[in-house]
Amino acid sequence: MNDITARLELRPLRIPERIDAPDAADFCEMVRVRNLVYREITGGDDDTARPDELLPHYRPSPDETRFSWLAVWDGRVVGRVGLDIPHEAGSDSAYWLIELLREVRGLGIGSQAHALVERTARDHGRHVLQTYAEHPDEPGDRLAAPTGYGDIPRDHAARFLLRHGYTLEQINRKSVLDLTDSATVVDDHLARATVAAAGYRVVRWTAPTPPEFVEGYAWLKSRMSTDAPAAGLEVDEEEWDAARLARHDARYVEADQTLLVTAAQHIKTGELAAFNELMIGSDRTGATHQHDTLVSASHRGHRLGMLVKCAGLVAWRDIAPESPRVITYNAEENRPMLDINEALGFRPLSYEGAWKKRLSGDDAGSAGSSAMSDS
């Protein structure tokens, strides 16, 4: 038995029924280490979450199969490993994460974890592995995106991913808006967008979605998988219906997270043409996270993206008046959305690489710390 085999355990993560259940200790420890890893990567606590907030997002779902493991080194939890298998028809992709504390880098844990990820993906008939890694800026050699938009440092995560057969497909910009001094700018842009969007009205709700908006919102959510820039990534077309949307909403409600959806409704037809999502946990003094924003292709050209973003931010003042900032991610080539963000005062914080590997019959490898969304 070699040294790493004796010292490392990749233990399947048990998902408890309740966070106060006797078998919840491993889940709580996973969340604690997750928060430490994100603090090491970002230097702050904007991504911190409590176990009870994350638990609903880990419950079994008919939309995907989620595998999770703890990385245990010498009896101590030092990281987590995850693999998501989408259930979309014809899907050949899987999304993974390996997140380790900085102190255990270079010990071979990532190699072992990635081998487990690959074996599990193969066992479920998947041949495309994709992952996202945040790359805080640092001096030195850079790696440019094949889209021609943006570059990232060849940091620890990038070197591991390149070494083990991954290609950088896209760069996402992580941006932040200071909510303490942006009100005047937001109000001005909202006024102008309202004029440009004559023929549309703003509607908004917090999860769960009201019945009258379920069909339109579900359709727009499905378009996020086809209309958002994806570069060379292999993105499955998602099917959203009322049942899937209800499961989506229920996770936020159970987690005591507030999800505000602001939409533009075409007055003549009643159809939803654009939407924006803002989310915050039960601690309303923490950072706000902007999730999806989309303008339907048939309704572009009326400043609806600016309209729903600004209208959402205005409503947010009553929902979370003490939240200091909004964090969002956008593809570097998504200039229409970046133009809106920049006009509102969003500034870049860091960059995230989207990476892909196509498995062949002989592949076996490892990768470094990266991230998969768990809200």
C-alpha positions in Angstrom: 0.0 0.0 0.0 1.5 3.3 -1.0 1.6 6.3 1.2 -1.3 8.3 -0.4 -3.6 5.2 -0.4 -2.9 4.9 3.4 -3.5 8.5 4.1 -6.3 9.5 1.8 -10.0 8.5 1.9 -12.5 9.8 -0.7 -15.6 9.2 1.3 -19.1 9.4 -0.2 -20.9 12.3 1.3 -24.1 11.4 3.0 -27.0 13.8 2.4 -29.0 14.0 5.7 -32.8 14.6 5.9 -32.3 17.5 8.3 -29.3 19.5 9.3 -29.8 18.7 12.9 -30.0 14.9 12.2 -27.4 12.6 13.8 -25.9 11.8 10.4 -25.4 15.5 9.3 -21.9 15.9 10.7 -20.1 15.1 7.5 -22.3 17.5 5.5 -21.7 20.3 8.0 -18.0 19.7 7.9 -18.1 19.7 4.1 -19.7 23.2 4.2 -17.2 24.5 6.7 -14.3 23.4 4.5 -16.0 24.7 1.4 -16.3 28.1 3.0 -12.6 28.0 3.9 -11.6 27.1 0.3 -13.6 30.0 -1.1 -12.1 32.4 1.4 -8.6 31.3 0.3 -9.5 31.8 -3.4 -11.4 35.1 -3.1 -9.9 36.7 0.1 -13.4 37.3 1.5 -16.7 35.7 2.7 -19.1 36.7 0.0 -19.5 33.0 -1.0 -20.0 31.8 2.6 -23.1 29.7 3.2 -24.6 27.8 6.1 -25.2 24.0 6.0 -29.0 24.6 6.2 -28.8 26.9 3.2 -27.0 24.4 1.0 -28.8 21.2 2.1 -31.9 21.8 -0.2 -29.6 22.1 -3.2 -28.1 18.7 -2.5 -31.3 16.7 -2.3 -31.9 14.1 -5.0 -33.5 15.6 -8.1 -35.0 14.0 -11.3 -33.1 16.7 -13.3 -29.6 15.5 -12.5 -27.6 13.0 -10.5 -25.2 14.6 -8.1 -22.2 12.6 -6.6 -20.3 14.1 -3.7 -17.3 12.9 -1.7 -15.2 14.2 1.1 -11.5 14.3 0.7 -10.2 13.1 4.1 -6.4 13.3 4.7 -4.9 11.6 7.8 -8.4 11.5 9.2 -9.2 15.2 8.6 -11.5 16.7 6.0 -9.4 18.8 3.6 -11.7 19.3 0.6 -14.7 18.1 -1.4 -15.2 16.4 -4.7 -18.4 16.6 -6.8 -19.8 15.4 -10.1 -23.1 16.4 -11.7 -24.7 14.2 -14.4 -27.4 16.1 -16.2 -30.5 14.1 -17.2 -31.2 16.0 -20.5 -32.0 13.7 -23.4 -28.8 12.7 -25.3 -26.5 14.4 -22.8 -22.8 13.3 -23.0 -21.5 15.8 -20.5 -20.7 15.9 -16.8 -19.7 18.8 -14.6 -17.2 18.4 -11.7 -15.4 20.1 -8.9 -12.4 19.3 -6.8 -11.8 21.9 -4.0 -8.9 21.4 -1.6 -7.4 23.5 1.1 -4.2 25.2 0.0 -2.2 23.4 2.6 -2.7 20.0 1.0 -1.9 21.0 -2.6 0.8 18.9 -4.2 0.2 15.7 -2.2 -1.6 13.9 -5.0 -5.1 14.3 -3.6 -6.3 16.0 -6.8 -5.0 13.2 -9.0 -6.8 10.6 -7.0 -10.0 12.6 -6.8 -10.0 13.3 -10.5 -9.5 9.6 -11.3 -12.6 8.9 -9.3 -14.5 11.7 -11.2 -13.5 10.2 -14.5 -14.4 6.6 -13.5 -17.8 7.7 -12.3 -18.5 9.8 -15.4 -17.5 6.8 -17.7 -19.7 4.5 -15.6 -22.6 6.8 -16.4 -21.9 7.0 -20.1 -20.4 10.5 -20.2 -17.4 11.4 -22.3 -17.2 15.2 -21.9 -16.0 16.6 -18.6 -16.4 20.3 -17.9 -15.6 22.5 -15.0 -15.2 26.1 -13.9 -12.2 27.5 -12.0 -11.8 31.0 -10.5 -8.5 32.6 -11.4 -7.6 35.6 -9.2 -5.3 37.9 -11.0 -1.5 37.5 -10.4 1.6 38.5 -12.3 3.3 36.2 -14.8 2.4 34.2 -17.9 -1.1 34.5 -19.2 -3.4 32.1 -21.1 -5.8 33.7 -23.7 -9.3 32.4 -24.3 -9.9 30.9 -27.8 -12.9 33.2 -28.1 -10.5 36.1 -28.4 -12.0 37.7 -25.3 -9.9 37.9 -22.1 -7.1 36.0 -20.5 -6.2 34.4 -17.2 -3.0 33.7 -15.3 -1.4 30.3 -15.6 -2.0 29.8 -11.9 -2.1 26.6 -9.9 -5.6 25.6 -11.2 -4.7 26.4 -14.8 -1.5 24.4 -14.7 -3.3 21.4 -13.3 -6.1 21.5 -15.9 -3.7 22.0 -18.8 -1.4 19.2 -17.6 -4.3 16.8 -17.4 -5.8 17.4 -20.9 -8.3 20.2 -20.4 -8.6 23.1 -22.8 -9.7 26.6 -21.8 -12.9 27.3 -23.7 -14.2 30.6 -22.3 -13.6 33.2 -19.7 -16.2 34.6 -17.4 -15.8 38.0 -15.7 -16.8 38.2 -12.0 -18.0 41.7 -11.3 -19.2 43.6 -8.3 -21.6 46.6 -7.9 -21.4 48.7 -4.7 -25.0 49.2 -3.6 -24.2 52.0 -1.2 -23.6 54.6 -3.9 -25.3 53.3 -7.0 -28.9 54.5 -6.5 -28.7 57.6 -8.7 -27.1 55.9 -11.6 -29.5 53.0 -11.4 -32.5 55.3 -11.2 -31.3 57.3 -14.2 -30.8 54.2 -16.4 -34.2 52.8 -15.3 -35.9 56.0 -16.4 -34.3 55.9 -19.9 -34.9 52.1 -20.3 -38.5 52.5 -19.4 -39.0 55.0 -22.2 -37.1 52.7 -24.7 -39.2 49.8 -23.6 -42.6 51.3 -24.4 -44.9 48.3 -25.0 -43.6 46.4 -22.1 -44.4 46.4 -18.4 -42.2 45.3 -15.4 -43.5 42.4 -13.3 -41.7 40.9 -10.4 -42.1 38.2 -7.8 -40.2 36.2 -5.1 -40.1 32.4 -5.2 -42.3 30.5 -5.5 -43.4 31.7 -9.0 -47.0 32.8 -9.2 -49.1 30.6 -11.5 -49.6 33.2 -14.1 -45.9 33.5 -14.8 -44.9 29.8 -14.6 -45.1 29.0 -18.3 -43.3 32.1 -19.4 -40.6 31.9 -16.8 -40.0 28.2 -17.4 -39.6 28.9 -21.2 -37.1 31.7 -20.5 -35.1 29.5 -18.1 -34.9 26.9 -20.9 -33.4 29.5 -23.2 -30.5 30.2 -20.9 -29.0 26.9 -22.0 -29.3 27.8 -25.7 -29.1 31.6 -26.0 -26.3 32.5 -23.5 -22.7 32.5 -25.0 -21.1 29.1 -24.5 -18.0 29.3 -26.8 -16.7 25.7 -27.2 -18.5 24.2 -24.2 -21.0 21.4 -24.8 -24.2 22.7 -23.3 -27.4 20.5 -23.3 -30.7 22.1 -24.2 -32.6 22.1 -20.9 -36.3 21.3 -20.8 -38.2 23.3 -18.2 -41.8 22.7 -17.3 -44.0 23.7 -14.3 -42.7 20.7 -12.2 -39.1 21.5 -12.8 -39.7 25.2 -12.0 -41.5 24.2 -8.8 -38.5 22.1 -7.7 -36.2 25.0 -8.5 -38.2 27.5 -6.5 -38.7 25.1 -3.6 -34.9 24.8 -3.0 -34.6 28.5 -2.4 -37.7 28.6 -0.2 -36.5 25.7 2.0 -33.0 27.2 2.2 -34.5 30.5 3.5 -32.9 32.3 0.5 -34.8 35.1 -1.2 -34.9 34.8 -5.0 -36.3 37.9 -6.7 -37.3 37.6 -10.3 -37.9 40.8 -12.3 -39.3 40.3 -15.8 -40.4 42.4 -18.7 -43.9 41.4 -20.0 -44.9 42.3 -23.6 -48.2 44.1 -23.0 -49.8 43.2 -26.3 -49.2 39.4 -26.1 -48.7 39.0 -22.3 -45.6 36.9 -22.9 -42.5 37.3 -20.8 -39.7 38.8 -22.9 -36.8 39.2 -20.4 -35.9 38.4 -16.8 -33.3 39.0 -14.1 -32.7 37.1 -10.8 -31.3 38.4 -7.6 -30.6 36.1 -4.6 -29.6 36.6 -1.0 -29.6 34.3 2.1 -31.3 34.8 5.4 -28.5 37.1 6.4 -29.7 40.3 4.6 -26.5 42.1 5.4 -24.4 39.8 3.2 -23.6 40.0 -0.5 -26.3 39.7 -3.1 -25.8 37.3 -6.0 -27.2 38.1 -9.4 -28.0 34.8 -11.2 -29.5 34.5 -14.6 -30.4 37.4 -16.9 -31.8 36.9 -20.4 -33.6 38.8 -23.1 -35.6 36.6 -25.5 -34.1 36.8 -29.0 -37.4 38.0 -30.5 -37.6 40.9 -28.1 -34.1 42.4 -28.3 -33.4 46.0 -29.2 -35.7 47.6 -26.6 -33.2 47.9 -23.7 -35.0 45.2 -21.8 -31.8 43.9 -20.2 -31.2 47.3 -18.7 -34.9 47.6 -17.7 -35.1 44.3 -15.7 -31.7 44.8 -14.1 -32.5 48.3 -12.9 -36.0 47.5 -11.9 -34.7 44.6 -9.8 -32.1 46.7 -8.1 -34.7 49.3 -7.2 -37.0 46.7 -5.7 -34.0 45.2 -3.9 -33.6 48.3 -1.7 -36.8 47.2 0.2 -35.9 43.5 0.3 -32.3 43.7 1.4 -31.5 47.4 2.2 -28.3 46.4 4.2 -26.8 44.3 1.5 -23.6 46.1 0.5 -22.9 44.7 -3.0 -24.1 42.6 -5.9 -21.8 39.9 -7.5 -22.4 38.5 -11.0 -20.7 36.5 -13.7 -20.8 37.1 -17.5 -18.9 35.6 -20.4 -16.2 38.0 -21.6 -17.7 37.9 -25.1 -21.1 38.9 -23.9 -20.6 42.5 -24.6 -24.3 43.5 -24.5 -24.6 42.4 -20.8 -21.2 43.7 -19.9 -22.1 47.1 -21.4 -25.1 47.2 -19.1 -23.1 46.2 -16.1 -20.4 48.7 -16.7 -22.9 51.5 -17.2 -24.4 50.7 -13.8 -21.0 50.7 -12.1 -20.1 47.0 -11.9 -16.3 46.6 -11.8 -14.2 43.4 -12.4 -13.1 41.4 -9.4 -11.6 38.3 -11.0 -12.0 35.9 -13.9 -13.3 32.4 -14.1 -12.1 29.8 -16.7 -14.5 27.4 -18.3 -12.6 24.2 -19.1 -13.4 21.1 -21.1 -11.9 17.6 -21.7 -13.2 14.9 -24.1 -12.4 11.5 -22.7 -10.8 8.9 -24.9 -10.3 5.2 -24.1 -6.9 5.8 -22.5 -7.5 8.9 -20.5 -6.6 9.0 -16.8 -5.6 12.1 -15.1 -6.1 14.7 -12.4 -7.1 18.3 -12.0 -6.8 21.1 -9.5 -9.2 23.2 -7.5 -12.3 24.4 -9.4 -15.9 25.2 -8.8 -19.4 23.9 -9.6 -22.4 26.0 -8.7 -24.3 24.9 -5.6 -26.0 28.3 -5.0 
